[in-house]
């Protein structure tokens, strides 16, 4: 199968290539695509060298699937061109997520909505993916009314420039700033730009995307997103109010039986999820599962995942795997 990776030299693009190789995706020909300044560079994939090509060339090569991680503007302009050429695009930017004509997919939750006609498929935001992985099975059982989430997000969500800023600050080197403030020894209560309502785009993605993926507009979500000086993954403190009461041990059992979720929850042994252990792994880790004693039918938990893997690259590749397995490409 001919596969294009658009944004192949970027942070998520590199992880996409890694995940495709690790999962033995049936790639017969790889088309690494990047901006003009990277065209002609060589990248290695599964022991073979491939030359990076530009977008125009990639469209003309008619790949079966194109995995996009090159920013919203590129996706808006080029995803339709690939789709017109018969390619199925799985897009990792925010460009198509809330488009009513496009599916927003976490394979374990709602891959069944996909059809052959879906030529542009949206990959959700990283912080949304890990949250809904834990919410979806609990919603089925107890019906979620309201979610309050506070995120503690890795700098890798911002990109290479942010990683470089943190490295520079560690070593006391002057350099380009990805953030308006130092990130080393700091927490910045702003992920992405502010909207008119005083919330950031990242916070509103958690609100809007959760409803769309779960197929339920009645779920109320409010979010605060924080950037912290961590490289390994995103963490979230999540408070969930259900319509029905629950048993905490049953909650653990449900999450334990959910594919793609690992429960790490033992206060006796101080076992709980942390980004330092989630880094490089595909699962979503859930712990600190406990009843909220301040109001009925309400649960607290802590969710951690590698934002470049399940939060981005792995989820994208899993969508591609679903398309192949179900004859949709």
C-alpha positions, 0 to 999 in steps of 0.5 A: 500500500502506498502511504504518504506522511505529510509533515514527515520531518516534524515531531509528530511526523517522525513518530508516525513513521516510527509507529507505522514501522513498529505496527508492521503497517502494510507499506509497500511504498512510502511517500515522505512529504514536507515543506519546500525547504526539506524537499530532497532530504533523505529519510530512512524507513524500515531499512530503506531510504526515501527522498522527501517530496513536495505536496504537488508531487505527492498528490500526483503519486496517488497514495491510498492513504495520506497521514497529515501532520503539517498544521491546519493551513496546510491541511485546509489547502491540501487535504481536499486535493489529495481527496480529489485524487482518490486518497483517503486523508487522516488529518492530525490538525484542528482543521476538520475536527468540528466540520459537520461533514467530517468524522472525528475518530478514536478507533476504540470508541467510534471507528464504526462511523467510518465509510468508504465515502469518508475521504478526509477523516479528522484525528482529535486533539491529543488531550481529548483523545486520552480523556475520552478513552477513559470516559467512553466506557464509563459513559456507557455504564453510568451516563456522564452529566458533567466533566471538569478537567484540568490538564498539565500538558507536555511542551512537546504539544507545542513542538520542537521550538518549545523543547529547544526553549526548555533545553536552553533554559536548563543550560542558561543559553539565550535562544528563541522562545516558543512561549511568552514566558520561561517554561523551566520551573514554571507552569503557564496557564495558556495552551494555544490562543484565547477565544472571546469567552476567556477560554483558550482554543485547547480548552474549547477543543476538550469541550467540543470534541468530547461531545462529537466523539461520544455522540452526545451533546448533553455532556457538559464539559469545562476545562483549564489547560496548563503547560508544564515543563515536562517532555513525556506526555500530558496529564489530566485531573478529571472530575466526572459527575454521572446520572447514576451511582457507581461502585469504585471497584466496578469503575476500576474493572471497567477501565481495566477491561477497556482496550488501550487503557491501563489502570495504575491505581494502588495507593499502598504501593504509590502506584499511579500514572506519570508522564515519565512512564507513559512516554513512548507507550501507546496506552492511556494510563488511569489512576487516583480513581476515587469518589468525590466526597463533596457531591453525589455520583461523582468521581475523580481520576488522573489520566496520563498519555504520551501526547505524540503517540496515542494523542497523535501518531498512534491514533492516526495509524490505528484509523488507517489500520481500521480502514484497511481491515474493513476494506474502506480503502 
